[in-house]
Amino acid sequence: MLATPRGIQLAPRDGAVTAIPIELGEPFALHGATVVFYREQQLWQSLRGATPTAIASGVVEPALIVHDRAQVVWIQNDPKGTRFMTVRGGKPHSITWVEGRVDTMVLSGDQVFFFEQAAEGRWRLGGVTVEDGAPVFRDWQSGRVPSTLAAARDLFYYDGPSRSVRRVSADLAQEDVLATGIICSPLAAKDRVTCARVGGLYELPLQGGAPKALSEQAPLISALATNGQEVAWLSDSGRDRLRVQRLVLPPPR
């Protein structure tokens, strides 16, 4: 299933693609077969393109939304900082607030992880539990903020300046380098880290070791997702056209 601001595309393994027009706008969030989106001060959800149902009212327009089967989280950016919100009893509920700007976040169970950006060009990785709202952080870093963050049992991100994939424990206490001297953007993680680069896809075993090529024919990839059994990727196929491809993954090494 693919979602765009103009609608939903259902792509079975065999057979024709079904297009379902639905105005999602931006931002929206897709998880599994459910999409959550904002419209007219409300959050809505739709399962496989069915008629949307409202899940929260009185919502200030979000800058970013993430969700899974149990939680919906969104952020509101303003000049004074970023507020993290969720749904309680059909109404917006504030989780926490940080002083910096947040453009990247991921939801893993009951935890939200994000990159906070300070005005002076610094950034740090943070996390907060949806229920208690007390954020924890790693130390501030200088330079370009990573654009991709993925969560499996651990967190993974690609640090462009050092050309390395970093692994961080879910409690944010430990960080190590999974691989270096590579390009891995975008990336996705499950039982392995899957990386995109110009011209192809490859995987990084979680226990370390050399990268393994998955596809040498992939074009410039703009989005990547995996469930551990398959990997799917999105690429530009001309004006107002997108191409979705997928590949069955070999057993992890």
Residue pairs with C-beta under 8 A, 6 or more apart in sequence:
1 8
1 9
1 10
1 11
1 30
1 32
1 33
1 48
2 8
2 9
2 11
2 30
2 234
2 242
2 244
3 9
3 24
3 28
3 30
3 35
4 24
4 242
5 23
5 24
5 25
5 26
5 28
6 21
6 23
6 24
7 19
7 20
7 21
7 22
7 23
7 24
7 49
8 19
8 20
8 22
8 24
8 35
8 46
8 48
8 49
9 17
9 18
9 19
9 20
9 244
10 17
10 18
10 20
10 48
10 49
11 17
11 244
20 49
22 46
22 49
22 52
23 39
24 35
24 37
25 37
25 38
25 39
27 37
27 38
27 62
27 63
27 64
27 65
27 74
28 35
28 36
28 37
28 38
28 65
29 35
29 36
29 37
29 65
29 66
29 67
29 72
31 66
31 67
31 68
31 69
32 69
33 47
33 48
34 45
34 46
34 47
34 48
34 67
34 69
35 45
35 46
36 43
36 44
36 45
36 55
36 65
36 67
36 72
37 43
37 44
37 45
37 46
37 52
37 65
38 44
38 59
38 61
38 62
38 65
38 74
41 57
41 58
41 59
41 60
41 61
42 54
42 56
42 57
42 58
42 59
43 54
43 55
43 56
43 59
43 65
43 72
43 74
43 87
44 52
44 53
44 54
44 55
45 52
45 53
45 55
45 67
45 72
46 52
46 53
54 90
55 72
55 87
55 90
56 72
56 87
56 90
56 91
56 92
57 90
57 91
58 91
58 92
59 74
59 85
59 92
60 76
60 92
61 76
62 74
62 75
62 76
62 85
63 74
63 75
63 76
63 77
63 82
63 102
63 103
64 74
64 75
64 102
64 103
64 105
65 72
65 73
65 74
66 72
66 73
66 74
66 105
66 106
66 107
66 112
67 73
67 107
68 107
68 109
70 110
71 86
71 107
71 110
71 130
72 86
72 87
73 84
73 85
73 86
73 95
73 105
73 107
73 112
73 130
74 84
74 85
74 86
75 82
75 83
75 84
75 85
75 102
75 105
75 114
76 82
76 83
76 85
77 101
77 102
80 99
81 97
81 98
81 99
81 100
81 101
82 97
82 98
82 100
82 101
82 102
82 116
83 94
83 96
83 97
84 94
84 95
84 96
84 97
84 98
84 112
84 128
84 133
85 92
85 93
85 94
85 95
86 92
86 93
86 95
86 130
87 93
94 133
95 112
95 128
95 130
95 133
96 128
96 133
96 134
96 135
98 116
98 126
98 135
99 116
99 118
100 116
100 117
100 118
100 119
100 123
101 116
101 117
102 114
102 115
102 116
102 117
103 115
103 117
103 145
103 147
104 114
104 115
104 145
104 146
104 147
104 148
104 149
105 112
105 113
105 114
105 115
105 149
106 112
106 113
106 114
106 149
106 150
106 151
106 155
107 151
108 151
108 152
108 155
108 170
110 129
110 130
110 131
111 127
111 128
111 129
111 130
111 170
112 127
112 128
112 129
112 130
113 125
113 126
113 127
113 149
113 151
113 155
114 125
114 126
114 127
114 149
115 123
115 124
115 125
115 126
115 145
115 146
115 149
115 157
116 123
116 124
116 125
116 126
116 137
117 123
117 145
118 124
118 140
121 142
121 143
122 140
122 141
122 142
123 140
123 141
123 143
123 145
123 146
124 137
124 138
124 139
124 140
124 141
125 137
125 138
125 149
125 155
125 157
125 168
125 172
126 135
126 136
126 137
126 138
126 172
127 135
127 136
127 137
127 170
127 172
128 134
128 135
128 136
136 171
136 172
137 172
138 168
138 172
138 175
143 161
144 160
144 161
146 157
146 158
146 159
146 160
147 158
147 185
148 157
148 158
148 185
148 186
148 187
149 155
149 156
149 157
150 156
150 157
150 187
150 188
150 189
150 193
151 170
151 189
152 189
152 190
152 191
153 170
154 167
154 168
154 169
154 170
155 167
155 168
155 169
155 170
155 172
156 165
156 166
156 167
156 168
156 178
156 187
156 189
156 193
157 165
157 166
157 168
157 187
158 164
158 165
158 166
158 184
158 185
158 187
158 195
159 165
159 166
160 185
162 180
163 180
163 181
163 182
163 183
164 177
164 178
164 179
164 180
164 181
164 182
165 177
165 178
165 179
165 180
165 182
165 184
165 187
165 193
165 195
165 204
166 175
166 176
166 177
166 178
167 175
167 176
167 177
167 178
167 206
168 174
168 175
169 175
178 193
178 204
178 206
178 208
179 204
179 208
179 211
182 195
182 197
182 211
183 195
183 197
183 198
184 193
184 195
184 196
184 197
184 204
185 195
185 196
185 197
186 196
186 221
186 222
186 223
186 224
187 193
187 194
187 195
187 196
187 224
188 194
188 224
188 225
188 226
188 231
189 226
190 226
190 227
190 228
191 206
191 228
191 252
192 203
192 204
192 205
192 206
192 228
192 249
192 252
192 253
193 203
193 204
193 206
194 201
194 202
194 203
194 204
194 214
194 224
194 226
194 231
194 249
195 201
195 202
195 203
195 204
195 211
196 218
196 221
196 224
196 233
198 220
199 216
199 217
199 218
200 213
200 214
200 215
200 216
200 217
200 218
201 213
201 214
201 215
201 218
201 221
201 224
201 231
201 233
201 247
202 211
202 212
202 213
202 214
203 211
203 212
203 214
203 249
204 211
205 212
205 252
205 253
206 252
207 253
209 253
212 253
214 231
214 247
214 249
215 247
218 233
218 235
218 245
219 235
219 236
219 243
220 235
220 236
221 233
221 234
221 235
222 234
222 235
222 236
223 233
223 234
224 231
224 232
224 233
224 234
225 231
225 232
225 233
226 232
226 249
228 249
229 248
229 249
230 246
230 247
230 248
230 249
231 246
231 247
231 249
232 244
232 245
232 246
232 247
233 244
233 245
233 246
234 242
234 243
234 244
235 242
235 243
235 245
236 242
236 243
237 243
